Amino acid sequence: MRDPGLVAAPSTDAPTARVTFEYLAWATVWLLVGTTIGLIASIKLHWPEFLPFAWLSFGRVRPAHTNLVLLGWSSLVLVGLSLYVVSRTSRVPLWSPHLARIALWLWNLALLGGLVTLLAGVNRGPQEYREWVWPLAVILAAAVVMAGYVAYRTVAARTLPEVYVSNWYILGGFCYLPILYVTSYLPFYQTGLGNTVVQGYYMHNAMGMWFTQLALGVSYYAIPLLLGRPVYSYALGVLGFWTNLLFYPLIGAHHFIFSPEAWWLQSTAILFSVGMMVPVWSGTGNLLLTFKGGRGAVSRSYALPFFVTGLIGYGLASTQGTIEAFRSANIYWHFTNFTVGHSHATMYGFIAFIAWGAVYGLVPRLTGREPNPLAVGVHFWLALVGVLTYVISISVAGVLQGFAWVSGQSFIASVIAAEPMWLWRTIGGLLMVGSHVVFAANVWAMRPQRVIAPVPSPGGAVRIPA
């Protein structure tokens, strides 16, 4: 049955609707391309002779996969949703959809250039998630600044005195990403251990100060809207925002425990990783408590189950990250496949599920068209079973690797121990890619069909999104 809370009716002005859908559509394209490449990388772990071409070697397809899913799918879908959210919570049309569209095309240009150069073997070396050469990084930075400026000007033009909590997170993400990006590309302190310190800072803050910020910002709008009730605690939302800003920037060094990095820096990262439980569980608890008494709404909705799964993924995966930071656990888990499982639990189990819930919950209000509920259910279960299969198998592989290393066995012994789990990793990946194909069909079903006439935004308190 179709969700009675998702009435297929236009709820925003036509230019905002069109540019938002364009962001989501291109994000879906990069999701399909990026995860197909990731599946190739997974197959190569247990079938090295698969597609034996230089351009498709593991060392090239792996960074192509990570950059496309992080900078292509995850970033574009969250930016598109965020532009819609700032418009709706500010009760004004999006400021300059034209500039937002220019940002989108610059973003796509950078992604295409990044795909070609990485597969061709042109990169900046072993600097995870920052392998793009600097001209492409400049293009992407320009796109981010343009999209962020559109979001800022939209909030600045709001018709309400309050800045809704969603916009705190969204504008916070757009403010921090340029700092993060400039820090990661300036060359004069990125030699030796300096590069290692910057690497930990960059890859972890990309997650916490960009993806998490935008995902929570979208959640604080979409979940109360779909449930028809205000967020459980506005104060907890603000607490989560400021404590995330306090603790997150200093935890990157926990990726390099027992490395030549300064011991005090490692200890600081561990301490602040523990502190991260404050924003994680204030945000997780706040949004889950918003569901209190709304069990019926969840059972009738095809969007809310994605949010519930994503929030549980946020709390559990972040707690896992804190446990992993301790030296006693790190010695067994880090630099093994366990970390790969953890990263997929966060980026897929948290970020992707939140994004999908928002797409299914908001796009029908945007375009006036709904997906087939049965197809949404197929997407949900393929994605959930797939990611659980992937994360569990690759985490077990990491545990086997870690115990082999600590016990002093040879490196090849650890490879032999982990290899059976890599087949299950690929099986999980196949299910995940299959779910993405279904998702793409659902996005196509929700495409704008007609010209959307502007509809005046309803009044009311900013605490209840409209």
C-alpha positions in Angstrom: 0.0 0.0 0.0 1.1 3.5 -0.6 2.2 5.7 2.3 -0.8 7.9 3.3 1.7 10.4 4.7 3.3 10.9 1.3 0.6 12.6 -0.7 1.9 13.0 -4.2 1.4 16.8 -4.4 3.8 19.6 -5.3 5.1 21.4 -2.3 7.8 23.8 -3.6 8.6 26.1 -6.5 9.4 24.6 -9.9 13.1 25.8 -10.2 13.9 24.4 -6.7 12.2 21.1 -7.6 14.0 20.7 -10.9 17.5 21.4 -9.6 17.0 19.2 -6.5 15.9 16.3 -8.7 18.9 16.8 -11.0 21.3 16.4 -8.0 19.5 13.3 -6.9 19.5 11.8 -10.4 23.2 12.4 -11.0 23.9 11.0 -7.5 22.1 7.8 -8.5 24.2 7.6 -11.7 27.4 7.8 -9.8 26.1 5.3 -7.3 25.6 2.7 -10.0 29.0 3.4 -11.6 30.9 3.6 -8.3 29.5 0.5 -6.8 29.9 -1.5 -10.0 33.6 -0.6 -9.9 33.7 -1.6 -6.3 32.2 -5.0 -7.1 35.0 -5.5 -9.6 37.6 -4.7 -6.9 35.9 -7.2 -4.5 35.9 -10.0 -7.1 39.6 -9.5 -7.8 40.4 -10.3 -4.2 39.4 -14.0 -4.7 39.7 -14.1 -8.5 42.8 -12.1 -9.4 42.5 -13.0 -13.1 39.1 -11.3 -13.5 39.3 -8.6 -16.1 43.2 -8.6 -16.4 43.6 -5.1 -17.8 45.9 -2.4 -16.4 43.0 0.2 -16.2 41.0 -2.3 -14.1 43.8 -3.5 -11.8 42.9 -3.5 -8.1 45.2 -0.6 -7.3 43.3 1.6 -9.7 39.7 0.5 -9.3 39.7 0.7 -5.6 40.4 4.5 -5.3 38.0 5.0 -8.3 35.3 3.2 -6.3 35.9 5.1 -3.0 36.0 8.5 -4.7 32.9 8.0 -6.8 30.8 6.7 -3.9 32.0 9.4 -1.5 32.3 12.5 -3.7 29.8 11.3 -6.3 26.9 9.4 -4.7 27.0 10.4 -1.0 28.0 14.0 -1.5 25.6 14.8 -4.4 22.6 13.2 -2.9 23.1 14.9 0.5 23.8 18.3 -1.1 20.6 18.0 -3.3 18.5 17.1 -0.3 20.1 19.8 1.8 19.3 22.5 -0.8 15.7 21.4 -0.6 15.7 21.3 3.2 17.1 24.8 3.6 14.5 26.1 1.2 11.6 24.5 3.0 12.7 25.3 6.5 13.4 28.9 5.5 10.0 29.2 3.8 11.5 30.7 0.7 12.5 29.5 -2.8 16.0 28.3 -3.2 18.3 31.2 -3.8 19.7 31.0 -7.4 18.9 27.5 -8.7 21.0 28.5 -11.7 24.1 28.8 -9.6 23.3 25.5 -7.9 23.0 23.9 -11.3 26.4 25.3 -12.3 27.8 23.8 -9.2 26.3 20.4 -10.1 27.9 20.4 -13.6 31.3 21.4 -12.2 30.9 18.6 -9.7 30.1 16.1 -12.5 33.1 17.4 -14.5 35.4 16.8 -11.5 34.0 13.3 -11.0 34.4 12.3 -14.6 38.0 13.6 -14.6 38.7 11.8 -11.4 37.3 8.5 -12.8 39.4 8.7 -16.0 42.7 9.8 -14.3 42.5 7.2 -11.5 41.8 4.4 -13.9 44.7 5.7 -16.0 47.0 5.5 -13.0 47.3 9.3 -12.6 47.0 10.2 -8.9 48.7 11.9 -6.0 50.0 8.6 -4.5 49.0 6.8 -1.3 46.7 9.5 0.1 43.4 7.8 0.7 40.3 9.7 -0.5 42.6 12.5 -1.8 44.1 10.7 -4.8 42.7 13.3 -7.3 45.3 15.6 -8.9 45.0 19.2 -7.8 43.2 20.7 -10.9 40.3 18.3 -10.3 40.3 19.2 -6.6 40.1 22.9 -7.5 37.0 22.2 -9.7 35.3 20.3 -6.9 36.2 22.9 -4.4 34.6 25.6 -6.6 31.4 23.5 -6.8 31.3 23.0 -3.1 31.7 26.7 -2.4 28.9 27.6 -5.0 26.4 25.1 -3.5 27.3 26.2 0.0 26.8 29.9 -0.9 23.3 29.1 -2.4 22.4 27.3 0.9 23.7 30.2 3.0 21.9 32.9 1.0 18.7 30.8 1.2 18.8 30.6 5.0 19.8 34.3 5.1 16.6 35.2 3.2 14.3 33.1 5.5 11.0 34.5 6.5 11.3 33.2 10.1 13.4 34.6 12.9 14.7 31.2 13.9 17.3 29.1 12.2 15.9 25.6 12.3 18.4 23.0 13.7 18.6 21.3 10.3 20.3 24.4 8.9 22.8 24.4 11.7 24.1 21.0 10.6 23.9 21.8 6.9 25.6 25.1 7.0 28.1 23.7 9.5 29.1 21.0 6.9 29.5 23.6 4.1 31.6 25.8 6.4 34.0 23.0 7.5 34.5 21.2 4.2 36.6 24.0 2.6 38.8 24.1 5.7 39.2 20.3 5.4 39.9 20.4 1.7 42.4 23.2 1.8 44.3 21.5 4.7 44.4 18.2 2.8 45.9 19.7 -0.4 48.3 22.4 0.7 51.7 20.8 0.0 54.2 22.4 2.3 53.6 20.3 5.5 52.7 17.0 3.8 55.9 15.2 4.0 56.9 12.3 6.3 54.8 12.1 9.4 53.1 15.4 8.6 51.4 13.7 5.7 50.2 10.8 8.0 48.7 13.3 10.5 46.9 15.2 7.7 45.7 11.9 6.3 44.0 10.9 9.5 42.6 14.3 9.9 41.2 14.4 6.4 39.7 11.0 6.0 37.9 11.0 9.4 36.6 14.6 9.3 35.3 14.0 5.8 33.0 11.5 7.5 32.1 13.4 10.7 32.2 17.1 9.5 30.7 16.6 6.1 28.6 13.5 5.6 27.4 13.2 9.1 26.5 16.9 9.3 24.4 16.8 6.1 22.8 13.5 6.9 21.7 14.7 10.4 20.6 18.0 9.0 18.3 16.2 6.5 17.1 13.8 9.2 16.1 16.6 11.5 13.8 17.9 8.8 12.5 14.8 7.2 11.7 12.6 10.2 9.5 15.0 12.1 7.8 15.8 8.7 7.0 12.2 7.9 5.9 11.4 11.4 3.8 14.6 11.7 5.3 15.6 15.1 8.1 17.9 16.3 11.5 16.5 17.0 11.8 15.0 20.5 14.2 17.6 21.9 15.5 20.7 20.1 18.1 21.1 22.8 19.6 17.7 22.2 19.9 18.6 18.6 21.9 21.7 19.4 24.0 19.7 21.9 24.8 17.2 19.3 25.9 19.9 16.8 28.3 21.6 19.2 29.8 18.5 20.8 30.3 17.0 17.3 32.3 20.2 16.4 34.2 19.9 19.7 35.2 16.3 19.6 35.3 15.2 16.0 38.2 17.2 14.5 40.8 15.6 16.8 40.1 11.9 16.5 41.8 11.2 13.1 45.0 10.0 14.7 43.3 7.0 16.2 43.8 5.5 12.7 47.5 5.4 13.4 47.8 3.9 16.8 51.2 2.3 17.4 52.6 4.3 14.5 55.6 6.7 14.7 53.1 9.6 15.4 53.6 11.3 18.7 52.2 9.2 21.6 50.4 12.2 23.1 48.6 12.8 19.7 47.4 9.2 19.7 46.2 9.4 23.3 44.4 12.7 22.5 42.6 10.9 19.6 41.5 8.1 21.9 40.2 10.5 24.5 38.2 12.5 22.0 36.9 9.3 20.4 35.4 8.5 23.8 33.9 12.0 23.9 32.3 11.4 20.6 29.7 9.3 22.4 28.1 12.5 23.5 27.1 13.8 20.0 26.5 10.3 18.6 24.0 9.2 21.3 22.4 12.6 21.7 21.7 12.6 18.0 20.8 8.9 17.7 18.6 9.0 20.9 17.0 12.3 20.0 15.9 11.1 16.5 14.9 7.6 17.6 12.8 9.1 20.5 11.0 11.2 17.9 9.6 7.9 16.7 8.2 7.1 20.2 4.5 6.2 19.8 4.8 6.3 16.0 5.2 2.6 15.4 2.1 2.6 13.2 3.5 5.3 11.0 6.7 3.3 10.5 4.8 0.2 9.5 2.7 2.1 6.9 5.7 4.1 5.5 8.2 3.0 2.8 10.6 5.8 3.8 10.7 5.7 7.6 12.2 2.1 7.8 15.3 3.4 6.0 15.6 6.2 8.6 15.3 3.7 11.5 17.9 1.5 10.0 20.2 4.4 9.3 19.9 5.8 12.8 20.6 2.4 14.4 23.6 2.1 12.0 24.8 5.6 13.1 24.7 4.7 16.8 26.2 1.2 16.5 28.9 1.9 13.9 30.1 5.1 15.8 30.2 3.1 19.0 32.2 0.5 17.3 34.6 3.2 16.1 35.2 4.4 19.7 35.9 0.8 20.9 38.3 0.3 18.0 40.2 3.4 19.0 41.4 1.8 22.2 45.0 0.4 22.0 43.9 -3.0 23.4 41.4 -3.4 20.5 43.4 -1.5 17.9 46.3 -3.9 18.0 44.0 -6.7 16.7 41.7 -4.8 14.3 43.4 -1.9 12.7 45.1 -2.1 9.3 43.0 -5.2 8.7 39.8 -5.9 6.8 37.9 -5.0 10.0 38.4 -1.3 9.2 36.9 -1.8 5.8 33.9 -3.4 7.4 33.6 -0.5 9.8 33.8 2.1 7.1 31.0 0.4 5.1 28.9 0.1 8.3 29.1 3.9 8.6 28.9 5.1 5.0 26.4 2.5 3.9 24.6 1.4 7.0 24.2 5.1 8.2 24.7 7.6 5.4 23.2 5.7 2.5 20.1 4.5 4.4 19.5 8.0 5.7 19.8 9.4 2.1 17.4 6.7 0.7 14.9 7.4 3.4 15.0 11.1 2.6 14.7 10.5 -1.2 11.7 8.3 -0.7 10.1 10.6 1.8 10.7 14.0 0.1 10.9 13.5 -3.6 7.1 12.6 -4.0 6.5 16.0 -2.4 8.9 17.5 -4.9 7.7 16.0 -8.2 4.2 14.8 -7.5 5.0 11.1 -8.3 5.6 8.1 -6.0 7.6 4.9 -6.5 6.1 1.5 -6.4 6.0 0.5 -2.7 6.8 -3.1 -3.6 10.0 -2.0 -5.4 11.0 0.1 -2.5 10.6 -2.9 -0.2 12.8 -5.0 -2.6 15.4 -2.2 -2.5 15.3 -2.1 1.3 15.8 -5.8 1.9 18.4 -6.3 -0.8 20.4 -3.4 0.6 20.0 -4.5 4.3 20.9 -8.1 3.7 23.7 -7.1 1.4 25.4 -4.7 3.8 25.0 -7.1 6.7 26.6 -9.9 4.7 29.3 -7.6 3.6 30.1 -6.1 6.9 30.0 -9.3 9.0 32.1 -11.3 6.5 34.8 -8.6 6.1 34.9 -8.0 9.8 35.4 -11.7 10.5 38.2 -11.6 7.9 39.8 -8.7 9.8 39.6 -10.5 13.1 41.3 -13.5 11.6 44.0 -11.3 10.1 44.6 -9.5 13.3 45.0 -12.6 15.4 47.4 -14.1 12.8 49.5 -10.9 12.9 49.6 -10.7 16.7 50.5 -14.4 17.1 53.5 -13.8 14.8 52.3 -15.8 11.8 53.5 -15.0 8.3 51.5 -12.4 6.2 50.5 -15.0 3.7 49.0 -17.1 6.6 46.7 -14.1 7.4 45.7 -13.9 3.7 44.8 -17.6 3.6 42.8 -17.2 6.8 40.8 -14.3 5.4 40.3 -15.4 1.8 37.1 -17.5 2.4 35.4 -14.4 3.8 36.2 -12.4 0.6 33.7 -14.6 -1.3 31.0 -13.6 1.1 32.0 -10.0 0.7 31.4 -10.3 -3.0 28.0 -12.0 -2.4 27.0 -9.1 -0.2 28.3 -6.6 -2.8 26.2 -8.3 -5.5 23.1 -7.8 -3.3 24.0 -4.2 -2.7 24.5 -3.4 -6.4 21.2 -5.1 -7.2 19.5 -2.9 -4.7 21.0 0.2 -6.4 19.6 -0.9 -9.7 16.1 -1.1 -8.1 16.7 2.3 -6.4 17.6 3.8 -9.8 14.3 2.5 -11.2 12.4 4.0 -8.3 14.1 7.4 -8.8 13.1 7.3 -12.5 9.5 6.5 -11.4 9.6 9.7 -9.2 10.9 12.0 -12.0 9.0 15.3 -12.6 6.2 14.7 -15.0 4.7 18.2 -15.3 5.4 21.8 -14.6 5.2 22.3 -10.9 3.4 25.5 -9.9 4.6 27.5 -7.0 2.6 26.8 -3.8 2.7 29.2 -0.9 4.5 27.6 2.1 2.2 27.1 5.1 2.8 29.1 8.2 3.6 27.8 11.6 6.4 27.2 14.0 9.8 26.3 12.6 10.0 23.4 15.0 7.5 21.5 12.9 8.8 21.3 9.3 6.3 21.8 6.6 
